[in-house]
Amino acid sequence: MPYNVGDVVDVWFAYREDGEIKVKERPAIVYKVHQETNHALIQLTSTNKSGKYPGFFVTKESQEGIEMGLTKDTFIHLEETYWIPEKFIRRLRGTFGEMGKIEKAMSDFNIKPKKEIK
């Protein structure tokens, strides 16, 4: 399925715990698309990291949260942006209509997507 910038998706993210690489399904926003198979995704977290990291907090009951398909209040963690192959995207959950706000913040903080996870 082709995904577009601003889509909110569920994706398999890899992380390290106790020396092991594990995988967890997490929500993310499609930030950039490269050749329709590789996507820069911004990780979402239910931990409010406002004031510690660049990003935005969205409540699940807000219009924005409803459009995103959120099940929890969510922090859009701009520094956690990774290139990920489309095969790790599980499903579309909603859309984020404020990509201009994200573009401006990414530019202001000079944040670039991190290396591809394969």
Phi and psi restraints in degrees (range 20) as a CNS / XPLOR table:
assign (resid 1 and name C) (resid 2 and name N)
       (resid 2 and name CA) (resid 2 and name C) 1.0 -76.0 20.0 2
assign (resid 2 and name N) (resid 2 and name CA)
       (resid 2 and name C) (resid 3 and name N) 1.0 132.8 20.0 2
assign (resid 2 and name C) (resid 3 and name N)
       (resid 3 and name CA) (resid 3 and name C) 1.0 -108.7 20.0 2
assign (resid 3 and name N) (resid 3 and name CA)
       (resid 3 and name C) (resid 4 and name N) 1.0 151.1 20.0 2
assign (resid 3 and name C) (resid 4 and name N)
       (resid 4 and name CA) (resid 4 and name C) 1.0 -119.6 20.0 2
assign (resid 4 and name N) (resid 4 and name CA)
       (resid 4 and name C) (resid 5 and name N) 1.0 158.7 20.0 2
assign (resid 4 and name C) (resid 5 and name N)
       (resid 5 and name CA) (resid 5 and name C) 1.0 -55.7 20.0 2
assign (resid 5 and name N) (resid 5 and name CA)
       (resid 5 and name C) (resid 6 and name N) 1.0 132.0 20.0 2
assign (resid 5 and name C) (resid 6 and name N)
       (resid 6 and name CA) (resid 6 and name C) 1.0 96.6 20.0 2
assign (resid 6 and name N) (resid 6 and name CA)
       (resid 6 and name C) (resid 7 and name N) 1.0 -12.6 20.0 2
assign (resid 6 and name C) (resid 7 and name N)
       (resid 7 and name CA) (resid 7 and name C) 1.0 -67.8 20.0 2
assign (resid 7 and name N) (resid 7 and name CA)
       (resid 7 and name C) (resid 8 and name N) 1.0 140.2 20.0 2
assign (resid 7 and name C) (resid 8 and name N)
       (resid 8 and name CA) (resid 8 and name C) 1.0 -102.1 20.0 2
assign (resid 8 and name N) (resid 8 and name CA)
       (resid 8 and name C) (resid 9 and name N) 1.0 123.2 20.0 2
assign (resid 8 and name C) (resid 9 and name N)
       (resid 9 and name CA) (resid 9 and name C) 1.0 -128.7 20.0 2
assign (resid 9 and name N) (resid 9 and name CA)
       (resid 9 and name C) (resid 10 and name N) 1.0 162.4 20.0 2
assign (resid 9 and name C) (resid 10 and name N)
       (resid 10 and name CA) (resid 10 and name C) 1.0 -99.3 20.0 2
assign (resid 10 and name N) (resid 10 and name CA)
       (resid 10 and name C) (resid 11 and name N) 1.0 133.9 20.0 2
assign (resid 10 and name C) (resid 11 and name N)
       (resid 11 and name CA) (resid 11 and name C) 1.0 -140.6 20.0 2
assign (resid 11 and name N) (resid 11 and name CA)
       (resid 11 and name C) (resid 12 and name N) 1.0 151.2 20.0 2
assign (resid 11 and name C) (resid 12 and name N)
       (resid 12 and name CA) (resid 12 and name C) 1.0 -82.3 20.0 2
assign (resid 12 and name N) (resid 12 and name CA)
       (resid 12 and name C) (resid 13 and name N) 1.0 115.4 20.0 2
assign (resid 12 and name C) (resid 13 and name N)
       (resid 13 and name CA) (resid 13 and name C) 1.0 -107.2 20.0 2
assign (resid 13 and name N) (resid 13 and name CA)
       (resid 13 and name C) (resid 14 and name N) 1.0 135.8 20.0 2
assign (resid 13 and name C) (resid 14 and name N)
       (resid 14 and name CA) (resid 14 and name C) 1.0 -89.7 20.0 2
assign (resid 14 and name N) (resid 14 and name CA)
       (resid 14 and name C) (resid 15 and name N) 1.0 145.6 20.0 2
assign (resid 14 and name C) (resid 15 and name N)
       (resid 15 and name CA) (resid 15 and name C) 1.0 -150.2 20.0 2
assign (resid 15 and name N) (resid 15 and name CA)
       (resid 15 and name C) (resid 16 and name N) 1.0 163.8 20.0 2
assign (resid 15 and name C) (resid 16 and name N)
       (resid 16 and name CA) (resid 16 and name C) 1.0 -108.9 20.0 2
assign (resid 16 and name N) (resid 16 and name CA)
       (resid 16 and name C) (resid 17 and name N) 1.0 131.5 20.0 2
assign (resid 16 and name C) (resid 17 and name N)
       (resid 17 and name CA) (resid 17 and name C) 1.0 -141.8 20.0 2
assign (resid 17 and name N) (resid 17 and name CA)
       (resid 17 and name C) (resid 18 and name N) 1.0 126.7 20.0 2
assign (resid 17 and name C) (resid 18 and name N)
       (resid 18 and name CA) (resid 18 and name C) 1.0 52.5 20.0 2
assign (resid 18 and name N) (resid 18 and name CA)
       (resid 18 and name C) (resid 19 and name N) 1.0 39.9 20.0 2
assign (resid 18 and name C) (resid 19 and name N)
       (resid 19 and name CA) (resid 19 and name C) 1.0 79.8 20.0 2
assign (resid 19 and name N) (resid 19 and name CA)
       (resid 19 and name C) (resid 20 and name N) 1.0 -3.2 20.0 2
assign (resid 19 and name C) (resid 20 and name N)
       (resid 20 and name CA) (resid 20 and name C) 1.0 -107.3 20.0 2
assign (resid 20 and name N) (resid 20 and name CA)
       (resid 20 and name C) (resid 21 and name N) 1.0 147.0 20.0 2
assign (resid 20 and name C) (resid 21 and name N)
       (resid 21 and name CA) (resid 21 and name C) 1.0 -89.8 20.0 2
assign (resid 21 and name N) (resid 21 and name CA)
       (resid 21 and name C) (resid 22 and name N) 1.0 125.1 20.0 2
assign (resid 21 and name C) (resid 22 and name N)
       (resid 22 and name CA) (resid 22 and name C) 1.0 -122.4 20.0 2
assign (resid 22 and name N) (resid 22 and name CA)
       (resid 22 and name C) (resid 23 and name N) 1.0 168.0 20.0 2
assign (resid 22 and name C) (resid 23 and name N)
       (resid 23 and name CA) (resid 23 and name C) 1.0 -128.3 20.0 2
assign (resid 23 and name N) (resid 23 and name CA)
       (resid 23 and name C) (resid 24 and name N) 1.0 139.1 20.0 2
assign (resid 23 and name C) (resid 24 and name N)
       (resid 24 and name CA) (resid 24 and name C) 1.0 -138.5 20.0 2
assign (resid 24 and name N) (resid 24 and name CA)
       (resid 24 and name C) (resid 25 and name N) 1.0 138.9 20.0 2
assign (resid 24 and name C) (resid 25 and name N)
       (resid 25 and name CA) (resid 25 and name C) 1.0 -78.7 20.0 2
assign (resid 25 and name N) (resid 25 and name CA)
       (resid 25 and name C) (resid 26 and name N) 1.0 129.2 20.0 2
assign (resid 25 and name C) (resid 26 and name N)
       (resid 26 and name CA) (resid 26 and name C) 1.0 -139.8 20.0 2
assign (resid 26 and name N) (resid 26 and name CA)
       (resid 26 and name C) (resid 27 and name N) 1.0 156.1 20.0 2
assign (resid 26 and name C) (resid 27 and name N)
       (resid 27 and name CA) (resid 27 and name C) 1.0 -81.0 20.0 2
assign (resid 27 and name N) (resid 27 and name CA)
       (resid 27 and name C) (resid 28 and name N) 1.0 153.7 20.0 2
assign (resid 27 and name C) (resid 28 and name N)
       (resid 28 and name CA) (resid 28 and name C) 1.0 -155.5 20.0 2
assign (resid 28 and name N) (resid 28 and name CA)
       (resid 28 and name C) (resid 29 and name N) 1.0 161.5 20.0 2
assign (resid 28 and name C) (resid 29 and name N)
       (resid 29 and name CA) (resid 29 and name C) 1.0 -108.3 20.0 2
assign (resid 29 and name N) (resid 29 and name CA)
       (resid 29 and name C) (resid 30 and name N) 1.0 132.9 20.0 2
assign (resid 29 and name C) (resid 30 and name N)
       (resid 30 and name CA) (resid 30 and name C) 1.0 -72.0 20.0 2
assign (resid 30 and name N) (resid 30 and name CA)
       (resid 30 and name C) (resid 31 and name N) 1.0 117.9 20.0 2
assign (resid 30 and name C) (resid 31 and name N)
       (resid 31 and name CA) (resid 31 and name C) 1.0 -97.5 20.0 2
assign (resid 31 and name N) (resid 31 and name CA)
       (resid 31 and name C) (resid 32 and name N) 1.0 -40.5 20.0 2
assign (resid 31 and name C) (resid 32 and name N)
       (resid 32 and name CA) (resid 32 and name C) 1.0 -146.1 20.0 2
assign (resid 32 and name N) (resid 32 and name CA)
       (resid 32 and name C) (resid 33 and name N) 1.0 154.1 20.0 2
assign (resid 32 and name C) (resid 33 and name N)
       (resid 33 and name CA) (resid 33 and name C) 1.0 -125.8 20.0 2
assign (resid 33 and name N) (resid 33 and name CA)
       (resid 33 and name C) (resid 34 and name N) 1.0 132.5 20.0 2
assign (resid 33 and name C) (resid 34 and name N)
       (resid 34 and name CA) (resid 34 and name C) 1.0 -122.3 20.0 2
assign (resid 34 and name N) (resid 34 and name CA)
       (resid 34 and name C) (resid 35 and name N) 1.0 117.2 20.0 2
assign (resid 34 and name C) (resid 35 and name N)
       (resid 35 and name CA) (resid 35 and name C) 1.0 52.9 20.0 2
assign (resid 35 and name N) (resid 35 and name CA)
       (resid 35 and name C) (resid 36 and name N) 1.0 33.7 20.0 2
assign (resid 35 and name C) (resid 36 and name N)
       (resid 36 and name CA) (resid 36 and name C) 1.0 59.2 20.0 2
assign (resid 36 and name N) (resid 36 and name CA)
       (resid 36 and name C) (resid 37 and name N) 1.0 -1.7 20.0 2
assign (resid 36 and name C) (resid 37 and name N)
       (resid 37 and name CA) (resid 37 and name C) 1.0 -121.9 20.0 2
assign (resid 37 and name N) (resid 37 and name CA)
       (resid 37 and name C) (resid 38 and name N) 1.0 -10.0 20.0 2
assign (resid 37 and name C) (resid 38 and name N)
       (resid 38 and name CA) (resid 38 and name C) 1.0 -125.6 20.0 2
assign (resid 38 and name N) (resid 38 and name CA)
       (resid 38 and name C) (resid 39 and name N) 1.0 129.9 20.0 2
assign (resid 38 and name C) (resid 39 and name N)
       (resid 39 and name CA) (resid 39 and name C) 1.0 -128.6 20.0 2
assign (resid 39 and name N) (resid 39 and name CA)
       (resid 39 and name C) (resid 40 and name N) 1.0 137.9 20.0 2
assign (resid 39 and name C) (resid 40 and name N)
       (resid 40 and name CA) (resid 40 and name C) 1.0 -89.0 20.0 2
assign (resid 40 and name N) (resid 40 and name CA)
       (resid 40 and name C) (resid 41 and name N) 1.0 120.0 20.0 2
assign (resid 40 and name C) (resid 41 and name N)
       (resid 41 and name CA) (resid 41 and name C) 1.0 -117.2 20.0 2
assign (resid 41 and name N) (resid 41 and name CA)
       (resid 41 and name C) (resid 42 and name N) 1.0 137.8 20.0 2
assign (resid 41 and name C) (resid 42 and name N)
       (resid 42 and name CA) (resid 42 and name C) 1.0 -97.3 20.0 2
assign (resid 42 and name N) (resid 42 and name CA)
       (resid 42 and name C) (resid 43 and name N) 1.0 122.4 20.0 2
assign (resid 42 and name C) (resid 43 and name N)
       (resid 43 and name CA) (resid 43 and name C) 1.0 -72.5 20.0 2
assign (resid 43 and name N) (resid 43 and name CA)
       (resid 43 and name C) (resid 44 and name N) 1.0 140.9 20.0 2
assign (resid 43 and name C) (resid 44 and name N)
       (resid 44 and name CA) (resid 44 and name C) 1.0 -109.2 20.0 2
assign (resid 44 and name N) (resid 44 and name CA)
       (resid 44 and name C) (resid 45 and name N) 1.0 146.3 20.0 2
assign (resid 44 and name C) (resid 45 and name N)
       (resid 45 and name CA) (resid 45 and name C) 1.0 -140.9 20.0 2
assign (resid 45 and name N) (resid 45 and name CA)
       (resid 45 and name C) (resid 46 and name N) 1.0 149.8 20.0 2
assign (resid 45 and name C) (resid 46 and name N)
       (resid 46 and name CA) (resid 46 and name C) 1.0 -82.0 20.0 2
assign (resid 46 and name N) (resid 46 and name CA)
       (resid 46 and name C) (resid 47 and name N) 1.0 -6.7 20.0 2
assign (resid 46 and name C) (resid 47 and name N)
       (resid 47 and name CA) (resid 47 and name C) 1.0 -84.9 20.0 2
assign (resid 47 and name N) (resid 47 and name CA)
       (resid 47 and name C) (resid 48 and name N) 1.0 121.7 20.0 2
assign (resid 47 and name C) (resid 48 and name N)
       (resid 48 and name CA) (resid 48 and name C) 1.0 -75.1 20.0 2
assign (resid 48 and name N) (resid 48 and name CA)
       (resid 48 and name C) (resid 49 and name N) 1.0 109.1 20.0 2
assign (resid 48 and name C) (resid 49 and name N)
       (resid 49 and name CA) (resid 49 and name C) 1.0 -107.4 20.0 2
assign (resid 49 and name N) (resid 49 and name CA)
       (resid 49 and name C) (resid 50 and name N) 1.0 21.2 20.0 2
assign (resid 49 and name C) (resid 50 and name N)
       (resid 50 and name CA) (resid 50 and name C) 1.0 -58.7 20.0 2
assign (resid 50 and name N) (resid 50 and name CA)
       (resid 50 and name C) (resid 51 and name N) 1.0 136.9 20.0 2
assign (resid 50 and name C) (resid 51 and name N)
       (resid 51 and name CA) (resid 51 and name C) 1.0 88.9 20.0 2
assign (resid 51 and name N) (resid 51 and name CA)
       (resid 51 and name C) (resid 52 and name N) 1.0 -19.9 20.0 2
assign (resid 51 and name C) (resid 52 and name N)
       (resid 52 and name CA) (resid 52 and name C) 1.0 -101.1 20.0 2
assign (resid 52 and name N) (resid 52 and name CA)
       (resid 52 and name C) (resid 53 and name N) 1.0 -37.3 20.0 2
assign (resid 52 and name C) (resid 53 and name N)
       (resid 53 and name CA) (resid 53 and name C) 1.0 -135.4 20.0 2
assign (resid 53 and name N) (resid 53 and name CA)
       (resid 53 and name C) (resid 54 and name N) 1.0 154.7 20.0 2
assign (resid 53 and name C) (resid 54 and name N)
       (resid 54 and name CA) (resid 54 and name C) 1.0 -66.3 20.0 2
assign (resid 54 and name N) (resid 54 and name CA)
       (resid 54 and name C) (resid 55 and name N) 1.0 133.9 20.0 2
assign (resid 54 and name C) (resid 55 and name N)
       (resid 55 and name CA) (resid 55 and name C) 1.0 163.5 20.0 2
assign (resid 55 and name N) (resid 55 and name CA)
       (resid 55 and name C) (resid 56 and name N) 1.0 -169.4 20.0 2
assign (resid 55 and name C) (resid 56 and name N)
       (resid 56 and name CA) (resid 56 and name C) 1.0 -137.5 20.0 2
assign (resid 56 and name N) (resid 56 and name CA)
       (resid 56 and name C) (resid 57 and name N) 1.0 142.4 20.0 2
assign (resid 56 and name C) (resid 57 and name N)
       (resid 57 and name CA) (resid 57 and name C) 1.0 -102.3 20.0 2
assign (resid 57 and name N) (resid 57 and name CA)
       (resid 57 and name C) (resid 58 and name N) 1.0 131.6 20.0 2
assign (resid 57 and name C) (resid 58 and name N)
       (resid 58 and name CA) (resid 58 and name C) 1.0 -126.3 20.0 2
assign (resid 58 and name N) (resid 58 and name CA)
       (resid 58 and name C) (resid 59 and name N) 1.0 129.4 20.0 2
assign (resid 58 and name C) (resid 59 and name N)
       (resid 59 and name CA) (resid 59 and name C) 1.0 -86.1 20.0 2
assign (resid 59 and name N) (resid 59 and name CA)
       (resid 59 and name C) (resid 60 and name N) 1.0 145.8 20.0 2
assign (resid 59 and name C) (resid 60 and name N)
       (resid 60 and name CA) (resid 60 and name C) 1.0 -64.9 20.0 2
assign (resid 60 and name N) (resid 60 and name CA)
       (resid 60 and name C) (resid 61 and name N) 1.0 -26.5 20.0 2
assign (resid 60 and name C) (resid 61 and name N)
       (resid 61 and name CA) (resid 61 and name C) 1.0 -83.5 20.0 2
assign (resid 61 and name N) (resid 61 and name CA)
       (resid 61 and name C) (resid 62 and name N) 1.0 -13.3 20.0 2
assign (resid 61 and name C) (resid 62 and name N)
       (resid 62 and name CA) (resid 62 and name C) 1.0 -69.6 20.0 2
assign (resid 62 and name N) (resid 62 and name CA)
       (resid 62 and name C) (resid 63 and name N) 1.0 161.5 20.0 2
assign (resid 62 and name C) (resid 63 and name N)
       (resid 63 and name CA) (resid 63 and name C) 1.0 -58.0 20.0 2
assign (resid 63 and name N) (resid 63 and name CA)
       (resid 63 and name C) (resid 64 and name N) 1.0 -42.5 20.0 2
assign (resid 63 and name C) (resid 64 and name N)
       (resid 64 and name CA) (resid 64 and name C) 1.0 -60.9 20.0 2
assign (resid 64 and name N) (resid 64 and name CA)
       (resid 64 and name C) (resid 65 and name N) 1.0 -44.5 20.0 2
assign (resid 64 and name C) (resid 65 and name N)
       (resid 65 and name CA) (resid 65 and name C) 1.0 -63.5 20.0 2
assign (resid 65 and name N) (resid 65 and name CA)
       (resid 65 and name C) (resid 66 and name N) 1.0 -39.8 20.0 2
assign (resid 65 and name C) (resid 66 and name N)
       (resid 66 and name CA) (resid 66 and name C) 1.0 -64.8 20.0 2
assign (resid 66 and name N) (resid 66 and name CA)
       (resid 66 and name C) (resid 67 and name N) 1.0 -45.2 20.0 2
assign (resid 66 and name C) (resid 67 and name N)
       (resid 67 and name CA) (resid 67 and name C) 1.0 -64.2 20.0 2
assign (resid 67 and name N) (resid 67 and name CA)
       (resid 67 and name C) (resid 68 and name N) 1.0 -31.3 20.0 2
assign (resid 67 and name C) (resid 68 and name N)
       (resid 68 and name CA) (resid 68 and name C) 1.0 -77.7 20.0 2
assign (resid 68 and name N) (resid 68 and name CA)
       (resid 68 and name C) (resid 69 and name N) 1.0 -15.3 20.0 2
assign (resid 68 and name C) (resid 69 and name N)
       (resid 69 and name CA) (resid 69 and name C) 1.0 76.7 20.0 2
assign (resid 69 and name N) (resid 69 and name CA)
       (resid 69 and name C) (resid 70 and name N) 1.0 30.4 20.0 2
assign (resid 69 and name C) (resid 70 and name N)
       (resid 70 and name CA) (resid 70 and name C) 1.0 -72.7 20.0 2
assign (resid 70 and name N) (resid 70 and name CA)
       (resid 70 and name C) (resid 71 and name N) 1.0 142.7 20.0 2
assign (resid 70 and name C) (resid 71 and name N)
       (resid 71 and name CA) (resid 71 and name C) 1.0 -107.5 20.0 2
assign (resid 71 and name N) (resid 71 and name CA)
       (resid 71 and name C) (resid 72 and name N) 1.0 -9.4 20.0 2
assign (resid 71 and name C) (resid 72 and name N)
       (resid 72 and name CA) (resid 72 and name C) 1.0 -141.4 20.0 2
assign (resid 72 and name N) (resid 72 and name CA)
       (resid 72 and name C) (resid 73 and name N) 1.0 156.8 20.0 2
assign (resid 72 and name C) (resid 73 and name N)
       (resid 73 and name CA) (resid 73 and name C) 1.0 -59.6 20.0 2
assign (resid 73 and name N) (resid 73 and name CA)
       (resid 73 and name C) (resid 74 and name N) 1.0 141.5 20.0 2
assign (resid 73 and name C) (resid 74 and name N)
       (resid 74 and name CA) (resid 74 and name C) 1.0 -138.9 20.0 2
assign (resid 74 and name N) (resid 74 and name CA)
       (resid 74 and name C) (resid 75 and name N) 1.0 139.5 20.0 2
assign (resid 74 and name C) (resid 75 and name N)
       (resid 75 and name CA) (resid 75 and name C) 1.0 -101.5 20.0 2
assign (resid 75 and name N) (resid 75 and name CA)
       (resid 75 and name C) (resid 76 and name N) 1.0 127.2 20.0 2
assign (resid 75 and name C) (resid 76 and name N)
       (resid 76 and name CA) (resid 76 and name C) 1.0 -86.6 20.0 2
assign (resid 76 and name N) (resid 76 and name CA)
       (resid 76 and name C) (resid 77 and name N) 1.0 104.5 20.0 2
assign (resid 76 and name C) (resid 77 and name N)
       (resid 77 and name CA) (resid 77 and name C) 1.0 -91.8 20.0 2
assign (resid 77 and name N) (resid 77 and name CA)
       (resid 77 and name C) (resid 78 and name N) 1.0 91.5 20.0 2
assign (resid 77 and name C) (resid 78 and name N)
       (resid 78 and name CA) (resid 78 and name C) 1.0 -61.5 20.0 2
assign (resid 78 and name N) (resid 78 and name CA)
       (resid 78 and name C) (resid 79 and name N) 1.0 -30.3 20.0 2
assign (resid 78 and name C) (resid 79 and name N)
       (resid 79 and name CA) (resid 79 and name C) 1.0 -75.5 20.0 2
assign (resid 79 and name N) (resid 79 and name CA)
       (resid 79 and name C) (resid 80 and name N) 1.0 -11.9 20.0 2
assign (resid 79 and name C) (resid 80 and name N)
       (resid 80 and name CA) (resid 80 and name C) 1.0 -102.3 20.0 2
assign (resid 80 and name N) (resid 80 and name CA)
       (resid 80 and name C) (resid 81 and name N) 1.0 70.2 20.0 2
assign (resid 80 and name C) (resid 81 and name N)
       (resid 81 and name CA) (resid 81 and name C) 1.0 -121.4 20.0 2
assign (resid 81 and name N) (resid 81 and name CA)
       (resid 81 and name C) (resid 82 and name N) 1.0 122.3 20.0 2
assign (resid 81 and name C) (resid 82 and name N)
       (resid 82 and name CA) (resid 82 and name C) 1.0 -131.1 20.0 2
assign (resid 82 and name N) (resid 82 and name CA)
       (resid 82 and name C) (resid 83 and name N) 1.0 148.6 20.0 2
assign (resid 82 and name C) (resid 83 and name N)
       (resid 83 and name CA) (resid 83 and name C) 1.0 -81.6 20.0 2
assign (resid 83 and name N) (resid 83 and name CA)
       (resid 83 and name C) (resid 84 and name N) 1.0 125.2 20.0 2
assign (resid 83 and name C) (resid 84 and name N)
       (resid 84 and name CA) (resid 84 and name C) 1.0 -137.0 20.0 2
assign (resid 84 and name N) (resid 84 and name CA)
       (resid 84 and name C) (resid 85 and name N) 1.0 135.0 20.0 2
assign (resid 84 and name C) (resid 85 and name N)
       (resid 85 and name CA) (resid 85 and name C) 1.0 -62.7 20.0 2
assign (resid 85 and name N) (resid 85 and name CA)
       (resid 85 and name C) (resid 86 and name N) 1.0 146.0 20.0 2
assign (resid 85 and name C) (resid 86 and name N)
       (resid 86 and name CA) (resid 86 and name C) 1.0 -57.3 20.0 2
assign (resid 86 and name N) (resid 86 and name CA)
       (resid 86 and name C) (resid 87 and name N) 1.0 -26.9 20.0 2
assign (resid 86 and name C) (resid 87 and name N)
       (resid 87 and name CA) (resid 87 and name C) 1.0 -60.7 20.0 2
assign (resid 87 and name N) (resid 87 and name CA)
       (resid 87 and name C) (resid 88 and name N) 1.0 -17.8 20.0 2
assign (resid 87 and name C) (resid 88 and name N)
       (resid 88 and name CA) (resid 88 and name C) 1.0 -88.2 20.0 2
assign (resid 88 and name N) (resid 88 and name CA)
       (resid 88 and name C) (resid 89 and name N) 1.0 -7.6 20.0 2
assign (resid 88 and name C) (resid 89 and name N)
       (resid 89 and name CA) (resid 89 and name C) 1.0 -82.3 20.0 2
assign (resid 89 and name N) (resid 89 and name CA)
       (resid 89 and name C) (resid 90 and name N) 1.0 127.2 20.0 2
assign (resid 89 and name C) (resid 90 and name N)
       (resid 90 and name CA) (resid 90 and name C) 1.0 -90.2 20.0 2
assign (resid 90 and name N) (resid 90 and name CA)
       (resid 90 and name C) (resid 91 and name N) 1.0 -44.1 20.0 2
assign (resid 90 and name C) (resid 91 and name N)
       (resid 91 and name CA) (resid 91 and name C) 1.0 -167.8 20.0 2
assign (resid 91 and name N) (resid 91 and name CA)
       (resid 91 and name C) (resid 92 and name N) 1.0 160.3 20.0 2
assign (resid 91 and name C) (resid 92 and name N)
       (resid 92 and name CA) (resid 92 and name C) 1.0 -85.3 20.0 2
assign (resid 92 and name N) (resid 92 and name CA)
       (resid 92 and name C) (resid 93 and name N) 1.0 136.2 20.0 2
assign (resid 92 and name C) (resid 93 and name N)
       (resid 93 and name CA) (resid 93 and name C) 1.0 -116.5 20.0 2
assign (resid 93 and name N) (resid 93 and name CA)
       (resid 93 and name C) (resid 94 and name N) 1.0 -28.6 20.0 2
assign (resid 93 and name C) (resid 94 and name N)
       (resid 94 and name CA) (resid 94 and name C) 1.0 176.3 20.0 2
assign (resid 94 and name N) (resid 94 and name CA)
       (resid 94 and name C) (resid 95 and name N) 1.0 -159.7 20.0 2
assign (resid 94 and name C) (resid 95 and name N)
       (resid 95 and name CA) (resid 95 and name C) 1.0 -137.2 20.0 2
assign (resid 95 and name N) (resid 95 and name CA)
       (resid 95 and name C) (resid 96 and name N) 1.0 151.4 20.0 2
assign (resid 95 and name C) (resid 96 and name N)
       (resid 96 and name CA) (resid 96 and name C) 1.0 -111.9 20.0 2
assign (resid 96 and name N) (resid 96 and name CA)
       (resid 96 and name C) (resid 97 and name N) 1.0 114.6 20.0 2
assign (resid 96 and name C) (resid 97 and name N)
       (resid 97 and name CA) (resid 97 and name C) 1.0 -88.3 20.0 2
assign (resid 97 and name N) (resid 97 and name CA)
       (resid 97 and name C) (resid 98 and name N) 1.0 2.8 20.0 2
assign (resid 97 and name C) (resid 98 and name N)
       (resid 98 and name CA) (resid 98 and name C) 1.0 -111.7 20.0 2
assign (resid 98 and name N) (resid 98 and name CA)
       (resid 98 and name C) (resid 99 and name N) 1.0 43.8 20.0 2
assign (resid 98 and name C) (resid 99 and name N)
       (resid 99 and name CA) (resid 99 and name C) 1.0 -63.6 20.0 2
assign (resid 99 and name N) (resid 99 and name CA)
       (resid 99 and name C) (resid 100 and name N) 1.0 -27.1 20.0 2
assign (resid 99 and name C) (resid 100 and name N)
       (resid 100 and name CA) (resid 100 and name C) 1.0 -61.3 20.0 2
assign (resid 100 and name N) (resid 100 and name CA)
       (resid 100 and name C) (resid 101 and name N) 1.0 -38.1 20.0 2
assign (resid 100 and name C) (resid 101 and name N)
       (resid 101 and name CA) (resid 101 and name C) 1.0 -64.4 20.0 2
assign (resid 101 and name N) (resid 101 and name CA)
       (resid 101 and name C) (resid 102 and name N) 1.0 -40.9 20.0 2
assign (resid 101 and name C) (resid 102 and name N)
       (resid 102 and name CA) (resid 102 and name C) 1.0 -68.1 20.0 2
assign (resid 102 and name N) (resid 102 and name CA)
       (resid 102 and name C) (resid 103 and name N) 1.0 -45.5 20.0 2
assign (resid 102 and name C) (resid 103 and name N)
       (resid 103 and name CA) (resid 103 and name C) 1.0 -55.8 20.0 2
assign (resid 103 and name N) (resid 103 and name CA)
       (resid 103 and name C) (resid 104 and name N) 1.0 -44.9 20.0 2
assign (resid 103 and name C) (resid 104 and name N)
       (resid 104 and name CA) (resid 104 and name C) 1.0 -63.3 20.0 2
assign (resid 104 and name N) (resid 104 and name CA)
       (resid 104 and name C) (resid 105 and name N) 1.0 -46.3 20.0 2
assign (resid 104 and name C) (resid 105 and name N)
       (resid 105 and name CA) (resid 105 and name C) 1.0 -64.4 20.0 2
assign (resid 105 and name N) (resid 105 and name CA)
       (resid 105 and name C) (resid 106 and name N) 1.0 -41.6 20.0 2
assign (resid 105 and name C) (resid 106 and name N)
       (resid 106 and name CA) (resid 106 and name C) 1.0 -61.6 20.0 2
assign (resid 106 and name N) (resid 106 and name CA)
       (resid 106 and name C) (resid 107 and name N) 1.0 -40.0 20.0 2
assign (resid 106 and name C) (resid 107 and name N)
       (resid 107 and name CA) (resid 107 and name C) 1.0 -69.3 20.0 2
assign (resid 107 and name N) (resid 107 and name CA)
       (resid 107 and name C) (resid 108 and name N) 1.0 -46.9 20.0 2
assign (resid 107 and name C) (resid 108 and name N)
       (resid 108 and name CA) (resid 108 and name C) 1.0 -58.2 20.0 2
assign (resid 108 and name N) (resid 108 and name CA)
       (resid 108 and name C) (resid 109 and name N) 1.0 -39.7 20.0 2
assign (resid 108 and name C) (resid 109 and name N)
       (resid 109 and name CA) (resid 109 and name C) 1.0 -95.9 20.0 2
assign (resid 109 and name N) (resid 109 and name CA)
       (resid 109 and name C) (resid 110 and name N) 1.0 3.5 20.0 2
assign (resid 109 and name C) (resid 110 and name N)
       (resid 110 and name CA) (resid 110 and name C) 1.0 52.7 20.0 2
assign (resid 110 and name N) (resid 110 and name CA)
       (resid 110 and name C) (resid 111 and name N) 1.0 48.4 20.0 2
assign (resid 110 and name C) (resid 111 and name N)
       (resid 111 and name CA) (resid 111 and name C) 1.0 -96.6 20.0 2
assign (resid 111 and name N) (resid 111 and name CA)
       (resid 111 and name C) (resid 112 and name N) 1.0 132.3 20.0 2
assign (resid 111 and name C) (resid 112 and name N)
       (resid 112 and name CA) (resid 112 and name C) 1.0 -122.0 20.0 2
assign (resid 112 and name N) (resid 112 and name CA)
       (resid 112 and name C) (resid 113 and name N) 1.0 148.3 20.0 2
assign (resid 112 and name C) (resid 113 and name N)
       (resid 113 and name CA) (resid 113 and name C) 1.0 -58.5 20.0 2
assign (resid 113 and name N) (resid 113 and name CA)
       (resid 113 and name C) (resid 114 and name N) 1.0 142.8 20.0 2
assign (resid 113 and name C) (resid 114 and name N)
       (resid 114 and name CA) (resid 114 and name C) 1.0 -77.9 20.0 2
assign (resid 114 and name N) (resid 114 and name CA)
       (resid 114 and name C) (resid 115 and name N) 1.0 171.4 20.0 2
assign (resid 114 and name C) (resid 115 and name N)
       (resid 115 and name CA) (resid 115 and name C) 1.0 -53.4 20.0 2
assign (resid 115 and name N) (resid 115 and name CA)
       (resid 115 and name C) (resid 116 and name N) 1.0 151.9 20.0 2
assign (resid 115 and name C) (resid 116 and name N)
       (resid 116 and name CA) (resid 116 and name C) 1.0 -61.2 20.0 2
assign (resid 116 and name N) (resid 116 and name CA)
       (resid 116 and name C) (resid 117 and name N) 1.0 139.1 20.0 2
assign (resid 116 and name C) (resid 117 and name N)
       (resid 117 and name CA) (resid 117 and name C) 1.0 -97.9 20.0 2
assign (resid 117 and name N) (resid 117 and name CA)
       (resid 117 and name C) (resid 118 and name N) 1.0 124.7 20.0 2
